[in-house]
Amino acid sequence: MAGTGPKVAETPLELLTNNDALQPSIFHNVWGYLVGGSLSLGATLYANYGSKRPVMSGLHRIAAFTILGAIAGNYMDNLKKDYDAERDAVLRHYVQLHPEDFPPFERKKYAEVFQPWVPIR
């Protein structure tokens, strides 16, 4: 049964590559739309409540701000993904140029990592 678990990274460079180990969730493509739209919908409803108007008044304004918020949320989500991809590429390139600073990991057992436990009474 050896080798049935997840693959363990042997080098630091393997930590910076995906190799299809991480599968995106079902909300991967719509996360920005959902969060941005939900936040702007809630803010618009709260603004109506705060100004002592009926919460659902001005449906055209609620719809417009919800759509604009969804678009803005998706835009910010794409900015974050681009930033993360560029950061990972820079780190990966640095590790490739300086392999002497990143030696391969040495495998340890739990017995080597944990300190002996001494009960204090």
C-alpha distance (Angstrom), angle and dihedral (degrees) to the residues before:
residue distance angle dihedral
M1 . . .
A2 3.78 . .
G3 3.77 115.6 .
T4 3.81 98.3 24.7
G5 3.82 95.4 114.9
P6 3.78 128.7 79.7
K7 3.81 117.4 -60.2
V8 3.80 112.6 -97.6
A9 3.80 118.0 -140.1
E10 3.79 112.0 -110.4
T11 3.83 97.9 -170.8
P12 3.80 134.2 30.0
L13 3.81 89.8 -114.5
E14 3.81 90.5 62.2
L15 3.81 89.0 58.4
L16 3.81 89.9 61.7
T17 3.81 95.9 50.9
N18 3.79 123.5 76.7
N19 3.83 102.3 -150.6
D20 3.82 88.2 -175.4
A21 3.79 90.9 -72.6
L22 3.80 91.6 125.4
Q23 3.78 114.1 58.9
P24 3.82 116.4 -160.3
S25 3.78 118.1 -118.8
I26 3.78 125.1 -114.6
F27 3.83 89.1 -101.6
H28 3.81 93.0 53.9
N29 3.81 96.0 108.2
V30 3.81 99.3 35.6
W31 3.82 101.1 39.5
G32 3.81 94.8 101.8
Y33 3.80 92.6 48.1
L34 3.82 92.3 49.4
V35 3.79 96.6 47.3
G36 3.81 96.6 41.5
G37 3.79 93.5 44.9
S38 3.80 93.5 45.9
L39 3.80 93.5 48.8
S40 3.78 94.4 47.7
L41 3.82 91.9 44.9
G42 3.78 90.3 51.7
A43 3.81 92.0 46.1
T44 3.79 92.0 50.4
L45 3.80 92.8 48.8
Y46 3.79 90.5 46.8
A47 3.82 90.6 49.9
N48 3.80 89.0 54.6
Y49 3.79 90.4 48.6
G50 3.81 92.2 46.7
S51 3.79 92.8 51.6
K52 3.83 90.1 51.3
R53 3.80 93.9 -113.9
P54 3.78 124.6 131.5
V55 3.80 106.6 -78.7
M56 3.80 94.6 -124.6
S57 3.82 96.2 43.9
G58 3.80 118.4 122.4
L59 3.80 97.4 32.2
H60 3.80 91.3 178.7
R61 3.82 89.6 57.3
I62 3.82 92.0 46.1
A63 3.82 91.5 50.5
A64 3.81 93.5 45.7
F65 3.80 94.8 49.4
T66 3.81 91.9 44.9
I67 3.81 91.4 53.2
L68 3.81 92.6 44.7
G69 3.81 90.2 47.9
A70 3.80 91.6 50.4
I71 3.81 91.1 51.4
A72 3.81 91.5 46.6
G73 3.81 91.2 48.0
N74 3.80 91.7 51.8
Y75 3.82 90.6 47.7
M76 3.82 91.7 52.0
D77 3.80 91.1 45.9
N78 3.81 89.8 53.9
L79 3.82 90.5 48.2
K80 3.81 89.7 53.1
K81 3.80 92.5 48.3
D82 3.81 91.3 49.5
Y83 3.80 91.3 48.2
D84 3.82 91.9 49.8
A85 3.82 92.0 47.5
E86 3.80 92.1 50.5
R87 3.82 92.2 46.8
D88 3.81 91.3 50.4
A89 3.82 90.9 48.1
V90 3.82 91.2 51.6
L91 3.81 91.7 48.1
R92 3.80 92.0 46.3
H93 3.81 90.8 50.1
Y94 3.81 91.6 48.8
V95 3.79 91.8 50.9
Q96 3.82 90.1 49.2
L97 3.82 91.7 51.2
H98 3.83 95.0 45.8
P99 3.82 107.9 37.8
E100 3.82 91.5 152.6
D101 3.81 89.9 67.8
F102 3.82 92.2 53.3
P103 3.81 110.7 50.7
P104 3.82 119.4 -174.6
F105 3.80 114.9 -85.3
E106 3.76 117.7 -97.3
R107 3.77 113.3 -137.8
K108 3.79 116.5 -123.2
K109 3.77 132.9 -173.6
Y110 3.77 122.0 -129.7
A111 3.79 89.8 -108.6
E112 3.81 89.2 62.8
V113 3.80 94.1 48.5
F114 3.81 102.3 43.6
Q115 3.76 119.8 74.7
P116 3.79 117.4 -130.7
W117 3.79 111.8 -86.3
V118 3.76 116.9 -125.5
P119 3.81 116.2 -176.4
I120 3.80 114.2 -132.1
R121 3.78 113.8 -148.3
